[in-house]
Amino acid sequence: MGKVHLEIEGISFSYGAEPILDQVSFTVPTGQLLGIIGPNGSGKSTLLRNISRTLKPHLGRVLLENRDITSMGSLEIARQMAVVPQENSYDFPFTVEEIVMMGRTPHLGRFQQEGPRDRKIVEEALTITNCAHLAHKAVTELSGGERQRVTIARALAQEPKILLLDEPTAHLDINHQTEILNIVRRLNRDLGLTVIMVLHDLNLASEYCDQLLLLKGGRIFKMGPPQEVITRESIAAVYGSRVLIRRHPLHGRPQITILSRNTAAAQRKREIRVHVVGGGGMAAALMGELVYAGYQVTAGVLNIGDSDWEQAKALGIPTVEAPPFSPLTEEAHAKNLRLIEQAQWVILAPIPFGEGNMKNLEALQVAAARGQRVIVIDGIPIHRRDYTGGRAFGEYQRLLAMGVAKVKEEAEIHQLLEEEVPPQ
């Protein structure tokens, strides 16, 4: 597959008086798999249509091998770029083979019939896209996923150097989504096709694309590898959503979980700050539930590398941290006290106590003494969690005697916190 250089220079485009793209510029190196992402109305599909010359930019230009595509003929462009549109409406019962053979049109003269080479290319395109067994079937009889594969095969038959896809997984179930994207990735890696595709699903975009271009209001908000583009800050700024981002256990790419909707109840809960004292993995689920519910959550003191610490980092929770296997320092203790002082509620998870984290109990006693609302989760008896020879047991009983709320299960916590939520 020959190399081809694609450059987008300052594209601006409007539908009537409504601006859609504003000074969009970027370069797509040969062999890259680029995903275009962004919320509805951000200009994703419009940008793809400007690149394919379906639309003409009002300002700026698209350069293919340093040539403005507006100066190139349609057949010349079709030999370089192929487009897989979002909607594939096949109204006539052509066979799959006939549909894919239509991809050879840019390479045939006006009255030229397809020859052995054309038939070989069509056969290869059908094989690559897993459509060979459908060759003699009417396209009108196919499922949505099968039609999408046929459309990709037709595009592939053009022998393009660049493949443009507009939401190729739209309206498909999860099995067909991964099937289509696996084919696209194989075309990119094995055949060296440069691929630019608009994707709605951020997790699929993160998994399959080398680079992501994130649009906001018709402008590039960020462009780079998935781990640089798919961040809590970017998603909040562009989509207005609060998300949990974790690394996929197999490929390490960022994966998104939406934490809460922007409901009135969630907005009211955002006014409530809850500090969680955890450790040893005993607070991970609780922190996730609190963040999902909409509360402002802080945590400490957590040992670096502990599963509670990892959860807090994944959730973007402000955290006081300490090195593992080390006693809490006065500095960490002071930071913890400051976060606790800012909280309306302080929650102690059923954590084990050793000599290294006794200051966490001391911090809770300080909070209770000044009248802060403290909740102790007491589902696991303290004597089973005390590794200090009884000292933690004594300080724990002293804390309970200060009038804190004691619950057996985390579900009871939400009932207590609801008391603090401002009325609508």
N, C-alpha and C positions, 0 to 999 in steps of 0.2 A: 504494500500500500504506500503510495507516494506521500511525501510530506506536503502539508498545506498550512499556510499561515492565515489566521483569521483575526482581524482587529476591528474593534468597535470604537469609533471616535466621536465622543460628544453627542450621542443620539438624543434628540428631543422629539416628542410626538404628542399630538393632541387629537382627541375626537371633538371636533367643533371647538368650543371655547374651553373644554375641559382638558387640562394638561394631564398626560398619563406617564410620560417618560421625561426626565429632566437631566440633560447633560450626563448620560450614561457612557462610561468609557471603560474598556477592559480588553485584554488580549487572551486568546485561547491558544495555547501551544499545541502542536501536533500530538495526537494520541492522548489528550486529556479527556477525562470524563467529568464534565462540569454540570452541577445541578443548580438550577435557578429556583430559589424559594422565596417565600414572602406571603403575607396575608392576602385575602381576596381584594382585588382592586389595586394592588401594588404595582401592576404593570408587567407581570411575568410573561403571560401569553403574548401581550403586545410587543414585548422585547423580542421574543422568538420570531414573531411575524415580521418584524423589521429586519432581523438577521437573514430571514429566508427570502426577503424582498416581496413577500405578500403585501406588506405595507411599506410605504416610503417615508423615511424620517423627514420631519420638517426642518430639522437642523442636524448636522453631523453626517456621518457616513459609515458604511460597513465596507471594510477592505478585505478582499479575498486575494491572497498572493499579491498584496499591494495595489490591487485594482478595485476601484469603486464598483460595487455590484450593479449600480444603476447603469453603468456603461456596458454591461455584459448582456448577452442574449439569454433568453429563458433556457434554451437547450444547453448552453454552455454552463450555466449555473447548475442545471439539473445533473450534469455529469460530475459536478463537484460536491453538491449538497442534496441530500434527500430528506424529506419531511414526513414524519408520522404524526398526523393531526390527532386532536383529542377525540373527535367524533368520526367514526367510520361507517358511513351509510352506503351500503351496497344494495341498490334497488333492483338490480337485474341478476338473474341466476347464472352469472358467469361461473365457470369452474375456478377453483383455487389456482390451478396452473395458468389459466388465462389471465387472472388478475395479476399474478406475479409477473407474467410475460409483459404486462403493460409497463413494468419498470424498465424495460429495455428500449422504450420509445426514444429517449434522448440519444441513443447510440445508433439509431436506424435512420436511413435516408427517408425522404418523403414517401416514396412508394416501395421502399425496400422491405422485403419479408425477412422474418427472423431466420437465422441459420443455425448450424450445429453449435457454434460457440454460444449463441444466445440461449439455446436450449440447455446447454451445459451449465451456464451461469444460473439459470432459473432452477435447475435441478439442485445445484449446490445451495442456493438460497433457501429452497424448501427444506433441505436436509438440516442446514444450520439452525433453522427456526422450528424444527420438529413438526413440519407440515407435510412431509413427503407422503404420508399415508392419506392426506386429505386432497391430493392433487386433482383428482377427478370428481370431487364433491362440489356441489353448488355452494357458493359462498353464502347465499341466503339461508342455508341450513345450519350454519355454524354457530357455536356459542360465542359469547363476547370475548373470552380469552383466545379462542381459536381465530376469530376475526383479527384480533390485534396482532397475533403472530403472523398472519397472512399479510397484513399491512406492512409489518417490518420486513417480511420477505420481499415484498414488492419494492420497498425502498432499497433493500440490499441489492436487488437485481440492477439497480441503477449504477452499481459500482461506484458509490460516492466515497469521498474522502472524509466528509463531515455528515453526521447523522443528527438531525434535529427532531426531538420528540416532545410533544405538548401533552403533559400529564398522561403518560402511557398506561398508568395503572388505574385511571379513573373508571369507576363503575365495575371494577373487578373484585372478586373475593380474594382472600389473602393468599391462597394457593396460586391463583393465576397471576397475582401481583409479583410474587417472588419468581415465578416461572418467566414472566416477561423481563424482569430486571436481570435475572441470571443470563438470559439470552443477550441483552444489551451489554452487560459486562463482558461476556465472552466475545462479542463483536469488537469491543474496545481493546481487550487484552490480546486476543488471538489474531485478529485481523488488523489491528492498529487504527481502527476508525476513531476519529475525534468525535466525541459525543457531547451534545448539549441538550439537556432535557429539563423541562419544567416539572417539578414534583410538589404535590400538596402535602404528602406525609413526610414529616421531618425525620422520623426514625429511618424510613427507607432511604431518604436522601443522605443521611449520615452514613448509613451502612454501605451504600453502593457508589457514592461519588468520591472522586479524588479531591475536588475543590467544590466549594459552595459559594454562590453569589446571593446574598440576602438583600432583597429590595424592600424599601419602605417609602411609600408615597412617590414611586417613580424614580427614586434615586438609590444608588448603591449604599447600603448601610454598612455592610462589611463583606469582604471576600477573602477566602483562604481555605485551608483544610478544615474538615468538620469540627475538629477539636477546638479550633479558634473561633469558628462562627457560631456553633451550637453551644452557647453559654447562657447561664441564668440571666445575665445582664442584657444580652442581645435579645433574648426571647421576650423579656419584660418590656424592653424599649420598643420593639417592633410589633409584637402581638398583644401586649398588655396582659400577658399570662404569667402566673407564678408557676414555676416548674421545678421538678426534681430531675437532676441530670446525673446519671451514673454511667460508668464504662461498661460496655457490653462484655460479658464474661468470655466470649469466644474471640471476637475481633477487636475489642478494645475501643471501638468508636463510641462517641457519646449517644446515649439513648434518653429520651424525654418521657417523663410522666407528668401530666397536668395535676397540680396540687389542689387548686380550688377555683371555682368560678367567681367572677366579680359580682357576687350577689350582695344585696343590702346587708344580709346577716354577716357575710364574710367581712364586709367593710366595717361593720360595727365591732367585730371581733379584732380587727386590726388595731383597735385602740387599746387592747388588753395585752400587757406584756407578762409572759410566764417564763420563769427561770427554772430549769430542770437540773437537778444534781444527780448525775448518773455515773456509770462505769461498769465495766465487765459485761457490756451488751444488755444490761437490764433496762436501759432507757431508750433504746433505738426505736422500738415500735411506738412508744409514747410520743417521742419527738415528732415522728412522722405524722401521727394522728393529729397532734396539736397544730402543726404547720398546715396540714390539709384542711383543718377546720377553719383556719384563717388567723389564728393568734400570732402575735409577735413572740418568738421563742428565743431564749438565750440558754446557754449551758455552761457547766463547769463544775469542778475542775476535772478535765478528762485527760487521760494519758494518751499521748500521741501513738497512733497505731491501734488503739483499742477500737472495737467495733462500734461503740457509742460515738467515739471521736470521728470515725469514718462516716457514720450516718449524719452527724452534725455538719461535717464539711460538705457532704453531698446535698444537704438541704439548705446550705448557705446560712446556717445558724451562727451568730456571733458566739465564740467559744473561748473560755479560758482553758489553756492546755498546759500540760507538764510532760517532761520526759518520762518514759516508762520505767518502772522499778525504782523510782526515786521519791523521797518524801516531798510533799507539797512545800514549796518555798513561801516565805512571807510575801514576796511579790505576787505570786499566783493567788495566794489567799486574799490579798488586798484587792486584786482585780475581780475576784469572785464576789467579794463583798460589795463592790461597786455595782456589778450587774444585778446582784440580788436586791440592792437598795432601789434600783429603778423598776423593779417588777411589782405588779399588783399581787401575783401569786408565786409562791415558791414550792416546788414539788421535789420530794426525795424519793427516788426509785429504790426498789429493794436490793440495794447494792451490797456486796461484801465489803467489810471494813478490815483494813490492816493498819499497821503503824503509819503507812505512807499517806493515807487519805483521811485521817482523823480530823483534820482541819475542816473538812466538809461538814462534819457534824457541828463543829464549833460555829461555822458560818450560819448554819440553820438556827442555832440557839440565839445568835445575835439578831437574826431576822424576827424570830418569835418574840424576843424580849422587847423589841420596839413596836410590836403590835402588827407586824405583817402577817398576811394570811399564808400559812404553811400547811401543805398537805403531805402526809407520810403514807406511802404505800407499804402496808404491813402484811402482805400476803405470805411472805416467807418469814418465819420466826427469826428474830434477831440473833438468838443463840446459835442458829445454824449459819449465820453470816459473820460471826465475830471471830476474827483471827488475831485478836489483841490480848488474849488471856482475860477477857472480861471487861476491859476498859471501855470498849465500844458499847457493850451492853449497858453499862452504867450511864454513859453520856446519852445514849439513845433513850433510856427511860427518863432521864432528866428532860430531854426534849419533849417527850410525850406529855410530861407533867406540866408543860408550859401552855397547854390548851390548844395544841395544834389539831388539825383535822386528821383523823386516821381512817384509811379506807383499805379494803381487802383487794379490790380489783380496780384496774385502770378505768373501767366503764363508769365507776362512781365519780371519777374526777370531773367528767364533762358536766354532770349535774351541778357540781359546786361552782365550776367556772361560769356557767350560764348566769349565775347570780350577778356577775360583774358586767355582763354584756349590756351596753346602753340600750334603752327602749327605742323603738323605731320612731 
